């Protein structure tokens, strides 16, 4: 399987463990002696590889019994390097199997089983991620304990097993329990049934019903769909027209507009109003000298004709 595809599968699997079973960072990785021996033999940077595989920070742990088995094999080639690595970079997990009570260290299958499932009810109480290269121990944890992520090393590659059948059963059982809890929860009565029961109640219970209805949260109004108005901040504002001072609204009183009773507005007044309506000053036009002379001649001729008559 390509490395990228395998990494996505591991990330998805760890997300399921986090959401459904409460696994949190830093992940507690409980390893056995064979896993450490395989990592040192392959010259793996185990901290970096664990972080890349589990997609989160990790804390590597080893039990006291596993360390005692390493010390018992210290004369074998390569085991001293494993012991030094375990001393410096691996945290010791107390399993309770003290040398005074157990002169010989327990088998790792028994020790790890008691640490992962201390109450012997098939539950990974402390949410350990088990990194184990012993096939027998891994099979025991896979079939006997629920929700145990399992890791092992093959050909210098760290591999994570898919979720076991017991883990899948536990997840489906939890989901079913949540679903039934929602169905049995109070307040799940239908609205129509509630209206029918309210109609059958006596008038004495009306106040209690109103209080219960008032306690309910108000329903959100449905969003109105259709044409939207433009944003008022983006619309250009209308400019106010500057009215000149000489153009002012005249009073609407009849006496002021008509002047004295029976008087008609003169032509000059009409000219002024037209000038005011046009919005500019109207200049008086002076008659030319020729026109004035012609006017005087006409007057003289009229007077002479009247004298002759």
Secondary structure as UniProt FT lines:
FT   HELIX           3..21
FT   STRAND          27..31
FT   HELIX           33..41
FT   TURN            42..43
FT   HELIX           46..54
FT   STRAND          58..63
FT   HELIX           64..72
FT   TURN            73..75
FT   TURN            77..78
FT   HELIX           79..89
FT   STRAND          91..93
FT   TURN            99..101
FT   HELIX           108..116
FT   TURN            118..119
FT   TURN            125..126
FT   STRAND          128..131
FT   HELIX           135..144
FT   STRAND          149..154
FT   TURN            155..156
FT   STRAND          157..160
FT   HELIX           165..184
FT   TURN            186..187
FT   HELIX           191..200
FT   HELIX           203..205
FT   HELIX           206..215
FT   TURN            232..234
FT   TURN            245..246
FT   HELIX           254..258
FT   TURN            261..262
FT   HELIX           267..278
FT   HELIX           289..308
//
